[in-house]
Amino acid sequence: MHSGGTRTTASTVRFDHPFRIGRDARELPAGSYAIHTLEEVHQGAFDPVLVATSIDLVVETRGGSTSRVVRPADLRAALARDACALEDMSENPDRGRSDRNSSAVR
């Protein structure tokens, strides 16, 4: 397999819960995020093979936006954790809700 250059693709990911990526301690809010993926193109036995090498996660701020470089594996892990949290909520829709506003019948 030999290298045949690079390409960048743009897409959007959605997080349904606040999340962290990789070792960064900062929590980002739930929402949709634009990502730009840099991929190396390698010639495989029959077809080209695309290997993601880095991802820029675009984070909107009050003053505009900023880009954070994240490892593809870290983004996949954050998305998997978000999906698991969503599954947990669908199995038990009352999980995490406060009962302060519910009226108890006594």
C-alpha distances in whole Angstrom, upper triangle without the diagonal:
4,7,9,12,14,17,20,22,25,27,30,30,34,35,39,40,40,37,35,31,30,32,34,38,39,39,38,40,39,38,36,33,31,27,25,21,19,15,12,10,6,5,5,7,10,10,9,9,11,12,16,16,20,23,26,29,32,35,39,41,45,44,41,38,35,32,30,27,26,23,21,22,26,26,25,28,31,30,30,34,35,35,36,39,40,40,42,44,44,45,48,49,52,50,50,53,56,59,61,62,62,66,67,70,72
4,6,9,12,15,19,21,24,26,30,30,34,36,39,40,40,37,35,31,30,32,34,38,38,39,38,40,39,38,35,33,30,26,24,20,17,14,10,9,5,5,8,10,12,12,10,10,12,12,15,16,19,22,25,28,31,34,37,40,44,43,39,36,34,30,29,26,25,23,21,23,26,27,26,29,31,31,32,35,36,36,38,40,41,41,44,46,46,47,50,50,53,51,51,54,57,60,62,62,63,67,68,71,73
4,6,9,12,15,18,21,24,27,28,31,33,37,38,37,34,33,29,28,30,31,35,36,36,35,37,37,35,33,30,27,23,20,17,14,11,7,6,4,6,9,13,14,12,9,9,10,10,13,13,16,19,22,25,28,31,34,37,40,39,36,33,30,27,26,23,22,20,19,21,24,24,24,27,29,29,30,33,34,34,36,39,39,40,42,44,44,46,48,49,51,49,49,52,55,58,60,60,61,65,66,69,72
4,7,10,14,16,20,22,26,27,31,33,37,38,38,35,33,30,29,32,33,36,36,37,35,37,37,35,32,29,26,23,19,16,13,11,7,5,5,7,10,13,14,12,8,10,10,11,14,14,17,19,22,25,27,31,33,36,39,38,35,32,30,26,26,23,23,22,20,23,26,25,25,28,30,29,31,34,35,35,37,39,39,40,43,44,44,46,49,49,52,50,49,52,55,58,60,60,61,65,67,69,72
4,7,11,14,17,20,24,25,29,31,35,36,36,33,31,28,27,30,30,34,34,34,33,35,34,33,29,26,23,20,16,14,11,9,6,5,8,10,13,17,17,14,11,11,10,11,12,12,14,17,19,22,24,28,30,33,36,35,31,28,26,23,23,20,21,19,19,21,24,23,24,27,28,28,30,33,33,33,36,38,38,39,42,43,43,45,48,48,50,48,48,50,53,56,58,58,60,63,65,68,71
4,7,10,14,17,20,22,25,28,31,32,32,29,28,24,24,27,27,31,30,31,29,31,31,29,26,23,19,16,13,10,7,5,4,5,9,12,15,18,18,15,11,11,9,9,10,10,11,13,15,18,20,24,26,29,32,31,28,25,23,20,20,17,18,17,16,19,21,20,21,24,25,25,27,29,30,30,33,35,35,36,39,40,40,42,45,44,47,45,44,47,49,53,54,55,56,60,61,64,67
4,7,10,13,17,19,23,25,29,30,30,28,27,23,24,27,27,30,29,29,27,29,28,26,23,20,17,14,10,8,6,5,7,7,11,14,16,20,19,16,12,12,9,10,9,10,11,12,13,16,18,22,24,27,30,29,26,23,21,18,18,16,17,16,15,19,20,19,20,23,24,23,25,28,28,28,31,33,33,34,37,38,38,40,42,42,45,43,42,44,47,51,52,52,54,57,59,62,65
4,7,10,13,16,19,22,26,27,27,25,24,21,22,24,24,27,26,26,24,25,25,23,19,16,13,10,6,5,5,6,9,10,14,17,19,23,22,18,15,14,11,11,9,10,10,9,10,13,14,18,20,23,27,26,22,19,18,15,15,14,15,15,13,17,18,16,18,21,21,20,23,26,25,26,29,30,30,32,34,35,35,38,40,39,42,40,39,41,44,48,49,49,50,54,56,59,62
4,7,10,13,17,19,23,25,25,23,23,20,21,25,24,27,26,25,23,24,22,20,16,14,11,8,6,5,7,8,11,12,16,18,20,23,22,19,16,14,11,12,10,12,11,10,10,12,13,17,19,22,26,25,21,19,18,15,16,14,15,15,13,17,18,15,16,20,20,18,21,24,23,23,26,28,27,29,32,32,32,35,37,36,39,37,37,39,42,45,46,46,47,51,53,56,59
4,7,10,14,17,20,22,22,21,21,19,21,24,23,25,24,23,20,21,19,17,13,11,7,6,5,6,9,11,15,16,20,22,23,27,26,22,19,18,14,15,12,14,12,10,10,10,11,14,16,19,22,22,18,16,15,13,14,14,14,16,14,17,18,15,16,19,18,17,20,22,21,22,25,26,25,27,30,30,30,33,35,34,36,35,34,36,39,42,43,43,44,48,50,53,56
4,7,10,14,17,19,20,18,19,17,20,23,22,24,23,21,18,18,17,14,10,9,6,5,7,8,12,13,17,18,21,24,25,28,27,23,21,19,16,16,13,15,14,11,11,10,11,14,15,19,22,22,19,16,16,14,15,15,15,16,13,16,17,13,14,17,16,14,17,20,18,18,22,23,21,24,27,26,27,30,31,30,33,32,31,33,36,39,40,40,41,45,47,50,53
4,7,10,13,16,16,16,17,16,19,22,20,22,20,19,15,15,13,10,7,5,4,6,9,11,14,16,20,21,24,27,28,31,30,26,24,22,18,18,15,17,15,12,11,9,10,12,13,17,20,21,18,15,15,14,14,15,14,16,14,16,16,12,13,16,14,12,15,17,15,16,19,20,18,21,24,23,24,27,28,27,29,28,28,29,32,35,37,36,37,41,43,46,49
4,7,10,12,13,12,14,13,16,19,18,20,18,16,13,13,11,8,6,5,7,7,11,12,16,17,21,23,25,28,28,31,30,27,25,22,19,18,15,17,15,12,12,9,10,12,14,17,20,22,19,16,16,14,14,15,13,15,13,14,13,10,10,13,11,8,12,13,11,12,16,16,15,18,20,20,20,23,25,24,26,25,24,26,29,32,34,33,35,38,40,43,46
4,6,9,11,11,13,13,17,20,19,19,17,15,12,11,8,6,4,6,9,10,14,15,19,21,24,26,29,31,31,34,34,30,28,26,23,22,19,21,18,15,15,12,12,12,14,17,20,22,19,17,17,16,16,17,16,17,15,16,15,11,12,13,11,8,11,12,9,10,14,13,12,15,17,17,17,20,22,20,23,22,21,22,25,29,30,30,31,35,37,39,43
4,6,7,7,10,12,15,18,16,17,15,12,9,8,5,5,6,8,11,13,16,17,21,23,26,28,31,34,33,36,36,33,31,28,25,24,20,22,19,16,16,12,13,12,14,17,19,22,20,18,18,17,16,17,15,17,16,16,14,11,12,12,9,7,10,10,6,8,11,10,10,13,15,14,15,18,19,18,20,18,18,19,22,26,27,27,28,32,34,37,40
4,7,9,12,14,18,20,19,18,17,13,11,9,5,6,9,11,15,16,20,21,25,26,30,32,34,37,36,39,39,36,34,31,28,27,24,25,23,20,20,16,17,15,16,18,21,24,22,20,21,20,19,21,19,20,19,19,17,14,14,14,11,9,11,10,7,8,11,9,7,11,12,11,12,16,16,14,16,15,14,16,19,22,24,24,25,28,30,33,36
4,6,10,13,16,18,16,15,14,10,9,7,5,8,11,13,16,18,21,22,26,28,31,33,36,38,38,41,40,38,36,33,30,28,25,26,23,20,20,16,17,15,16,18,20,23,22,20,20,20,19,20,18,20,19,19,16,14,15,14,10,10,12,9,6,9,10,8,8,12,12,11,13,16,16,14,16,14,12,14,17,20,22,22,24,27,29,32,35
4,7,10,14,15,13,12,10,6,6,4,5,8,11,12,16,17,21,22,25,27,31,33,36,39,38,42,41,38,36,33,30,28,25,25,22,19,18,15,15,13,14,15,18,21,20,18,18,18,16,18,17,19,19,18,15,14,15,14,10,11,13,11,8,12,13,10,12,15,15,14,17,19,19,18,18,16,14,16,18,22,23,23,25,29,31,34,37
4,7,10,12,10,10,8,5,5,7,7,10,12,12,15,15,19,19,22,24,28,30,33,36,36,39,39,36,34,30,27,25,22,22,19,16,16,13,14,12,15,16,19,21,20,18,17,16,14,16,13,15,15,15,11,10,12,11,7,9,11,8,7,11,12,11,12,15,15,16,18,20,20,20,21,18,16,19,21,25,26,27,28,32,34,37,39
4,7,8,7,7,6,5,6,9,10,13,14,13,16,15,18,19,21,23,26,29,31,34,34,38,38,35,33,29,26,24,20,20,17,15,15,12,14,12,15,16,19,21,20,18,16,15,12,13,11,13,14,13,9,9,12,10,7,10,12,10,10,14,14,13,16,18,18,19,22,23,23,23,24,21,19,22,24,28,29,30,32,35,37,40,42
4,6,6,8,8,8,9,12,13,14,15,13,15,13,16,16,18,20,22,26,28,31,31,34,35,32,29,26,23,20,17,16,13,12,12,10,13,12,16,17,21,22,21,17,15,13,10,10,7,9,10,10,6,6,9,8,6,9,11,10,11,14,15,15,17,20,20,21,23,25,26,26,27,24,22,25,27,31,32,33,35,39,40,43,46
4,6,8,10,11,12,15,16,18,18,16,18,16,17,16,18,20,22,25,27,30,30,33,34,32,29,26,23,19,16,15,13,12,13,12,15,15,19,20,24,25,23,20,17,15,11,11,8,8,10,9,5,8,10,8,8,11,13,12,14,16,17,17,20,22,22,23,26,27,28,28,29,26,25,28,30,33,35,36,38,41,42,46,48
4,6,9,11,13,16,18,20,21,19,20,19,20,20,21,23,25,28,29,33,33,36,37,35,32,29,26,22,19,18,16,15,16,15,17,17,20,21,24,25,24,21,18,16,13,12,10,11,13,12,9,11,14,12,11,15,16,14,16,19,19,19,22,24,24,25,28,29,29,30,30,27,25,28,30,34,35,37,38,42,43,46,48
4,6,8,10,14,16,18,19,17,18,17,19,19,21,23,25,29,31,34,35,38,39,36,33,30,27,24,20,19,16,15,14,13,15,14,17,17,20,21,21,18,15,14,10,11,10,12,14,14,10,12,15,13,12,15,17,15,16,20,20,19,22,24,24,25,28,29,29,29,30,27,25,27,29,33,33,35,37,41,42,45,47
4,6,10,13,15,18,20,18,20,20,22,22,24,27,29,33,34,38,38,42,42,40,37,33,30,27,24,22,20,18,18,16,17,15,18,17,20,22,22,19,17,16,13,15,13,15,18,17,13,14,17,15,13,16,18,15,16,20,20,19,21,24,23,24,27,28,28,28,28,25,22,25,26,30,30,32,34,38,39,43,44
4,6,10,13,15,17,16,18,18,20,22,24,26,29,32,35,38,39,42,43,40,37,34,30,28,24,23,20,18,16,14,15,12,14,14,16,18,18,16,14,14,12,14,13,16,18,18,14,14,17,16,13,16,18,16,16,20,20,19,21,24,23,23,26,28,28,27,27,24,22,24,25,29,29,31,33,37,38,42,44
4,7,9,12,14,14,17,17,20,21,24,27,30,33,35,38,39,42,42,39,37,34,30,28,24,24,20,18,17,14,14,12,14,14,16,18,18,16,15,15,13,15,14,17,18,18,14,14,16,15,11,14,16,13,13,17,17,15,17,20,20,20,23,25,24,23,24,21,18,21,22,26,26,27,30,33,35,39,41
4,7,9,11,10,13,14,18,19,22,25,28,31,34,37,37,41,41,38,35,32,29,26,23,23,19,16,15,11,11,8,10,11,14,16,15,13,13,13,12,14,13,16,17,18,14,13,15,15,11,13,16,14,12,16,17,15,17,20,20,19,22,25,24,23,24,21,19,21,23,26,27,28,30,34,35,39,41
4,6,9,10,14,15,19,21,24,27,30,33,36,39,39,42,42,39,36,34,30,28,25,25,22,19,17,13,13,10,10,11,13,16,16,14,14,15,15,17,16,19,19,20,17,15,17,16,13,13,16,14,12,15,17,14,15,19,19,18,20,23,22,21,21,20,17,18,20,24,24,25,27,31,33,36,39
4,7,9,13,15,19,20,24,26,30,32,35,38,38,41,40,37,35,32,29,27,24,25,22,18,17,14,13,11,12,14,16,19,18,16,16,17,16,18,17,19,19,19,17,14,16,15,12,11,14,13,9,12,14,12,12,16,16,15,17,20,20,18,19,18,16,17,20,23,24,24,26,30,32,35,38
4,7,10,13,17,19,22,25,28,30,33,36,36,39,39,35,33,31,27,26,23,24,21,17,16,12,12,10,10,13,15,18,16,14,15,16,16,18,17,19,19,20,17,14,16,17,13,12,15,15,11,13,16,15,14,17,19,17,18,22,22,20,22,21,19,20,23,26,27,26,28,32,34,37,40
4,7,10,13,16,19,22,25,27,30,33,33,37,36,32,30,28,24,24,20,22,19,15,14,10,10,9,10,13,16,18,15,13,14,14,15,17,16,18,17,19,17,13,15,16,13,12,15,16,13,14,17,17,15,19,21,19,20,24,24,23,25,24,23,24,26,29,31,30,32,35,38,41,44
4,6,10,13,16,19,22,25,28,31,31,35,34,30,28,26,22,21,18,19,16,12,10,7,6,7,8,12,15,16,14,11,11,11,11,13,13,15,15,17,15,11,14,16,13,12,16,16,14,16,19,18,18,21,23,22,23,26,27,26,28,26,25,26,29,32,33,33,35,38,41,44,47
4,7,10,13,16,20,22,25,28,29,33,32,28,25,23,20,19,16,17,14,10,8,6,5,8,9,13,16,17,13,11,11,10,11,12,13,15,14,17,16,12,15,17,15,14,17,19,17,18,22,21,21,24,26,25,26,29,30,29,31,30,29,30,33,36,37,37,38,42,44,47,50
4,6,10,13,16,19,22,25,26,29,29,25,22,20,16,16,12,13,10,7,5,5,6,9,12,15,19,19,16,12,11,9,9,10,10,12,11,14,13,10,12,15,14,13,16,18,17,18,21,22,21,24,26,26,27,30,31,30,33,31,30,32,34,38,39,39,41,44,46,49,52
4,7,10,13,16,19,22,24,27,27,23,20,18,14,14,10,11,8,6,5,7,8,12,14,17,21,20,17,14,12,9,10,9,10,12,11,15,15,12,14,17,16,16,19,21,20,21,24,25,25,27,30,30,31,33,35,34,36,35,34,35,38,42,43,43,44,48,50,53,56
4,6,10,12,16,19,20,24,23,20,17,15,11,10,7,8,6,4,6,9,11,15,18,21,24,24,21,17,15,12,12,10,10,10,9,12,13,11,13,16,16,15,18,20,20,21,24,25,25,27,30,30,31,33,35,35,37,35,34,37,39,43,44,44,46,50,51,54,57
4,7,10,13,16,18,22,22,19,15,13,10,8,6,6,5,6,8,12,14,17,20,23,27,26,23,19,17,14,13,10,11,11,10,14,15,14,15,18,19,19,21,23,23,24,27,28,29,30,33,34,34,37,39,38,40,38,38,40,43,46,48,48,49,53,55,58,61
4,6,9,13,14,18,18,15,12,9,6,5,4,6,7,9,12,15,17,21,24,27,30,29,26,23,21,17,17,14,13,12,10,14,16,15,15,19,20,19,21,24,24,25,27,29,29,31,33,34,35,37,39,39,42,40,39,42,45,48,50,50,51,55,56,59,62
4,6,10,12,16,16,14,10,8,6,5,6,7,10,12,15,18,21,24,27,30,33,33,29,26,24,20,19,16,16,14,13,16,18,18,18,21,23,22,24,27,27,28,30,32,33,34,36,38,38,40,42,42,45,43,42,45,48,51,53,53,54,58,60,63,65
4,7,9,13,13,10,6,6,5,7,9,10,13,15,18,21,23,27,30,33,36,35,32,29,27,23,23,20,19,17,16,18,21,20,20,24,25,25,26,29,30,29,32,34,34,35,38,39,39,41,44,44,47,45,45,47,50,53,55,55,56,60,62,64,67
4,6,10,11,9,6,5,6,8,11,12,16,18,21,24,27,30,33,36,40,39,35,32,30,26,26,22,22,19,17,19,23,22,22,25,27,26,27,30,31,31,33,36,36,37,39,41,41,42,45,46,48,46,46,49,52,55,57,58,59,62,63,66,69
4,7,8,6,4,6,9,11,14,16,19,21,25,27,30,33,36,39,43,42,39,35,34,30,29,26,25,23,21,22,26,25,25,28,30,29,30,33,34,33,35,38,38,38,41,43,43,44,47,48,51,49,49,52,55,58,60,60,61,65,66,68,71
4,5,5,5,6,9,11,15,17,20,23,26,28,31,35,38,41,44,44,40,37,35,32,30,27,26,23,21,22,26,25,24,27,29,28,29,32,33,32,34,37,37,37,40,42,41,43,46,46,49,47,48,51,54,57,59,60,60,64,65,67,70
4,6,8,9,13,15,19,21,24,26,30,32,35,38,41,44,48,47,44,41,39,35,34,31,30,27,24,25,29,29,27,30,32,31,31,35,36,35,36,39,39,39,42,44,43,44,48,49,52,50,50,53,57,60,62,62,63,66,67,69,72
4,7,9,13,16,19,22,25,26,30,32,34,38,41,44,47,47,44,40,39,35,34,31,30,28,25,26,30,29,27,30,33,31,31,35,36,34,36,39,39,39,42,44,43,44,47,48,51,49,50,53,56,59,62,62,62,65,66,69,71
4,6,10,13,16,19,22,23,26,28,31,34,37,40,44,43,40,37,35,32,31,28,27,25,22,24,27,26,24,28,30,28,29,32,33,32,34,37,36,36,39,41,40,42,45,45,49,47,48,50,54,57,59,59,59,63,64,66,69
4,7,10,13,15,18,20,23,25,28,31,34,37,41,40,37,33,32,28,28,25,24,22,19,21,25,24,22,26,28,26,27,31,31,30,33,35,35,36,39,40,40,41,44,45,48,46,46,49,52,55,57,57,58,62,63,65,68
4,7,10,12,16,17,21,23,26,29,32,35,39,38,35,32,30,26,25,22,21,19,16,18,21,20,19,22,24,23,24,27,28,27,30,32,32,33,35,37,37,38,41,42,45,43,43,46,49,52,54,54,55,59,60,62,65
4,7,9,12,14,17,19,22,25,28,31,35,35,31,28,26,22,22,19,18,15,13,15,18,17,16,20,22,21,22,25,26,25,27,30,30,31,33,35,35,37,39,40,42,40,41,43,46,49,52,52,53,56,57,60,63
4,6,9,11,15,17,20,24,27,30,34,33,30,27,24,21,19,16,15,12,10,12,15,15,14,17,19,19,20,23,24,24,26,28,29,29,32,34,34,36,38,38,41,39,39,41,45,48,50,50,51,55,56,59,61
4,6,8,11,14,17,20,23,26,30,30,26,23,21,17,16,12,11,9,7,10,12,11,12,15,16,16,18,20,21,22,24,26,26,28,30,31,32,34,36,36,39,36,36,39,42,45,47,47,48,52,53,56,59
4,7,10,13,17,20,23,26,29,29,26,22,20,16,14,10,10,7,7,10,12,12,13,16,17,18,19,21,22,23,25,27,28,29,31,33,34,36,38,38,40,38,37,40,42,46,47,48,49,53,55,58,60
4,7,10,13,16,19,22,25,25,22,19,16,12,10,7,6,6,6,10,10,10,12,15,15,16,18,20,21,22,24,25,26,28,30,31,32,34,36,36,38,36,35,37,40,43,45,45,47,51,52,55,58
4,6,10,12,16,19,22,22,19,15,13,9,8,6,5,6,6,10,10,8,11,13,13,14,17,18,18,20,22,23,24,26,28,29,30,32,34,33,35,33,32,34,37,41,42,42,44,48,49,53,55
4,6,9,13,15,19,18,15,12,9,6,5,4,6,9,10,13,12,10,13,16,14,15,18,19,19,21,24,24,24,27,29,29,31,33,34,33,35,33,32,34,36,40,41,41,43,47,49,52,55
4,6,10,13,16,17,14,10,8,6,5,6,7,10,10,13,11,9,12,14,12,13,16,17,16,18,21,21,21,24,26,26,28,30,31,30,32,30,28,30,33,36,37,38,39,43,45,48,51
4,6,10,13,13,10,7,6,5,6,9,10,14,14,17,15,13,16,18,15,15,19,20,18,20,23,23,23,26,28,27,29,32,32,31,32,31,29,31,33,36,37,37,39,43,45,48,51
4,6,10,11,9,5,5,6,7,11,12,15,16,18,16,14,17,18,15,16,19,19,17,20,23,22,22,25,26,26,28,31,31,29,30,29,27,28,30,34,34,34,36,40,42,46,48
4,7,8,6,4,6,9,11,14,16,19,20,22,20,17,20,21,18,18,22,22,19,22,25,23,23,27,28,27,29,32,32,30,31,30,27,28,30,33,33,33,36,39,42,45,48
4,5,5,5,7,10,12,16,18,21,23,25,22,20,23,24,20,21,25,24,22,25,27,25,25,29,30,28,31,34,33,31,32,30,28,29,30,33,33,33,36,39,42,45,48
4,6,8,10,14,16,20,21,25,26,28,25,23,27,27,24,24,28,27,25,28,30,28,28,32,32,30,33,36,35,33,33,32,29,30,30,34,33,33,36,39,42,45,48
4,7,9,13,16,19,22,25,27,29,26,24,28,29,26,26,30,29,27,30,32,31,31,34,35,34,36,39,38,36,37,35,33,33,34,37,37,37,40,43,46,49,52
4,7,11,14,17,19,23,24,27,24,22,26,27,24,24,28,28,25,28,31,29,29,33,34,33,34,38,37,35,36,35,33,33,35,38,38,37,40,44,46,50,53
4,7,10,13,16,19,20,23,21,19,22,23,21,21,25,25,23,25,28,27,27,31,32,31,32,36,36,34,35,33,31,32,34,37,37,37,40,43,46,49,52
4,7,10,13,16,18,21,18,17,20,21,19,20,24,23,22,25,27,26,27,30,31,31,33,36,36,34,35,34,31,33,34,38,38,38,41,45,47,50,53
4,7,9,13,15,17,15,14,18,19,17,18,21,22,21,23,26,26,26,29,30,30,32,35,35,34,36,34,32,33,35,39,39,40,42,46,48,51,54
4,6,10,12,14,12,11,15,16,14,16,19,19,19,22,24,24,25,28,29,29,31,33,34,33,34,32,30,32,34,38,39,39,41,45,47,50,53
4,7,9,12,10,10,14,15,14,16,19,19,19,22,24,24,25,28,29,30,32,34,35,34,36,33,32,34,36,40,41,42,44,47,49,52,55
4,6,8,7,7,10,11,11,13,15,16,17,19,21,21,23,25,26,27,29,31,32,32,33,31,29,32,34,38,39,40,42,46,47,50,53
4,5,5,6,9,10,11,13,14,16,17,19,20,21,23,25,26,27,29,31,32,32,34,31,30,33,36,39,41,42,43,47,48,51,54
4,5,5,6,9,10,11,12,14,15,17,18,20,21,23,25,26,27,29,31,31,33,31,30,33,36,39,41,41,43,46,48,51,53
4,5,5,6,9,10,10,12,14,15,16,18,20,21,23,24,26,27,29,29,31,29,28,31,34,38,40,40,41,45,46,49,51
4,5,5,6,9,10,11,12,14,15,17,18,20,21,23,25,26,27,28,29,27,26,29,31,35,37,38,39,43,44,47,49
4,5,5,6,9,10,11,12,14,15,17,18,20,21,23,25,26,26,28,26,25,28,30,34,36,36,37,41,42,46,48
4,6,5,6,9,10,11,12,14,15,16,18,20,21,23,25,25,27,25,25,28,31,34,36,37,37,41,42,45,48
4,5,5,6,9,10,11,12,14,15,16,18,20,21,23,24,25,23,22,26,28,32,34,35,36,39,40,43,45
4,5,5,6,9,10,11,12,14,15,17,19,20,21,22,23,21,20,23,26,29,31,32,33,37,38,41,43
4,5,5,6,9,10,11,12,14,15,17,19,20,20,22,20,20,23,26,29,31,32,32,36,37,40,43
4,5,5,6,9,10,11,12,14,15,17,19,19,22,19,19,22,26,29,31,32,32,36,37,39,42
4,5,5,6,9,10,11,12,14,15,17,17,19,16,16,20,23,26,28,29,30,33,34,37,39
4,5,5,6,9,10,11,13,14,16,16,18,15,15,18,21,24,26,27,28,31,32,35,38
4,5,5,6,9,10,11,12,14,15,17,15,16,19,22,25,28,28,28,32,33,35,38
4,5,5,6,9,10,11,12,14,16,14,15,18,21,24,26,27,27,30,31,34,36
4,5,5,6,9,10,11,11,13,11,11,14,17,20,23,24,24,27,28,31,33
4,5,5,6,9,10,10,12,11,12,14,18,20,23,23,23,27,28,30,33
4,5,5,6,9,10,13,11,13,16,19,21,24,25,24,27,28,30,33
4,6,5,6,8,10,8,10,13,16,19,22,22,22,25,25,28,30
4,5,5,5,8,6,8,10,14,16,19,19,19,22,23,25,28
4,5,5,9,9,12,13,17,18,21,21,20,23,24,26,29
4,6,9,9,12,14,17,18,22,22,21,23,23,25,28
4,6,6,9,10,14,14,18,18,17,20,20,22,24
4,6,8,8,12,13,16,16,15,18,19,21,24
4,6,6,9,9,13,13,12,15,15,18,21
4,6,9,10,14,15,14,17,18,20,23
4,7,9,12,13,14,17,18,21,23
4,6,9,10,10,14,15,18,21
4,5,7,8,12,13,17,19
4,5,5,8,9,13,15
4,6,8,10,14,16
4,7,10,13,16
4,6,10,13
4,7,9
4,6
4
